[in-house]
């Protein structure tokens, strides 16, 4: 349904949009819905866009079409004809009334179209005009079946389909199940909606979307007519469409042939005036001042608040408690927002006529019109200058290009002037307090509503006083940069989202509230485990505070052989990359999000009191970037890092010529975002002693969160799997094994079985690992990972033939995974079977894919583990190193070749390079221990082998197969 001029409906749209953000509002396209429902959509558009009749019927009227209607020409019904044979719009403006005629003929070419078209529903507002049915017929070859003459009638229903969106329309629906319709028929429906609106003082407006290619229609047109001596103004807003009025006696007609040419594509970040749908507007308003004057008569406040009335008492209470005009204005706004719930009333003239303030107070609900009139009446009673202003949600910058009419707007709110300063007060908002009184609305142009008339007014937007989101995170990462981050989060929600969370507090159970908090917080902090979640509304501030403890995966990553962590948040997900590659887009500006902001504060506890940690990047910043204000302050003191960021969108636009400079500024700011750099010798999880783990506040916090999550919901598997991963990573594999058993008992899955299989394998239970891998394979027989695990465990248990046979089955199937299974087979035979057979398999693979660093490294490794063909093994590894982007694997393999060759210093150099990049690589640690032992550096060897065994307890079994053992 189209809502160009329905203030009640569209301020409902405004309220709903603000609950999330303020997305660009778009005009619906007439062909956007199902084909069989096209005519109802058109008639709904006519009912919504047109004025209404004071005397209207509440049932469809069956009568011939008006005399001024020109019959459409039925095109041939052939197999290649489009399903829509006729789409004919004919509108007439006369005597302050709009007649909207539609003729639609649908070819029932498929069973799917039959299912859509066999049931017709036509909505209309009975208090606004009449629904006139002229024809409902089936064309079957040369036969025409008149369904109305045969007794089929429409049934009238009232269905408030928008009630959940806080909109009461009063729209009736005429519905009919068409009897006897068959594939091959043509269903034709012709109908008219008449409408007149006394609120517009005799003025008429008509706004219709223009159907454009690639839509296909057999015959389509738009025809408008009006008395020549009472011509409306008109405007076509579409590329490649022209209208030429032609005088025919006392009337003038204008016809548009459809569909229009395909409209130019526009970038998604362009202002709405570039992305508007094609449309045609007609109106009898003379200019914007005429619109302003016409609407002003509906917002007079004389006698709106009666002496002794409840509203008068509220005004008196505010006057007594607040000494300043600005304080009184804020209290009045808060009262209208908090004590009058939102409900749009679109019946009984409610599209334009606001509900009286006394009635609004009695009902305790109203839409933007009702709230605006009540607020203005209260402000006037306090001797505060105030007036209504009309706005358009989402198409604000498009308004100046449109034809002056009330239909150009879909929202109304208040402009107040206090001591020469302008304030924008919106009664449909929520949570506004004194701190927010100077915030600007998300509109570029508004129209003041004045008895003397007014022209469009431009609003210069700026950052809001308070952020919509104020997030504080107190994180503990003091034990190790390898462990998960434990945190306490406090998030203050302001504005409409606060109202939504306050509602969740009253309507959800404790568990559901916790889930709501988790879902909200993870948008900013990330996936993890959350507990102790609370929602606390604050009526004084209008805000809602969310709190929770949590654990997320460590944010530290390895880069340039150092552990690093991003700390800034504002620019982490911000990109400015407008696409203006097409020549036609070169001069199109970029729309900036309406004013809204976020504040992020971090307090981070570092390991070892911050010894050796450094900050890389710009710690303090105050800059404007691509229509946003960014401010940042950061410092590190005594092992505590503190960060405070504020990021605000400002609204408005960025000129096309400024795009390159803004893009460069954003890229530069992102590159200079501060990061923490850990020292080379920073504590790792495998270097922590048992006593250090027991004393660590980070470890205690992590365990407390996992334990509480499991206690709160012992039937949820993710708590167990998360704790198991932590225990396994810190060396408590028995505890991890028990947790995985509980998780599998609750929700068995491929990942949980494999996770337990890995733990069992490291504990030396290869049979248990095989059983779990088989269970995983039973759940997903095609999983390459499960097949690889099963084949490996079988081979280690002495069943190499079984493992190879399993891989051969997958190889025989072919497909994209065949090569990876062939490589797995070569590795399996190389580890547990005939080394020469494995090398031959690799020779074949490399011949098919020469220059593959993965294959050359694999062949090098097999030769090195069995100490054969070491000269060619060295060449394989060196070639793999030269061709690889990640050299750690082939360097480790070459180190084993050096070791087998007795060249221990070369082996040590390669292993040092590997461990500098990947300190947690257990295989390299173990081999380095063997090398150090041969170099008689026994103390260092003992240290390295202890680390290797802690990271990977199965390491001795693996290297024992290669004949390498350590005490």
Order of alpha helices (4+ residues) and beta strands (2+ residues): alpha-alpha-beta-beta-beta-alpha-beta-beta-beta-beta-beta-beta-beta-beta-beta-beta-beta-beta-alpha-beta-alpha-alpha-alpha-beta-beta-alpha-beta-alpha-beta-beta-beta-beta-beta-beta-beta-alpha-alpha-beta-beta-beta-beta-beta-beta-beta-beta-beta-beta-beta-alpha-beta-alpha-alpha-alpha-alpha-alpha-alpha-alpha-alpha-alpha-alpha-alpha-alpha-alpha-alpha-alpha-alpha-alpha
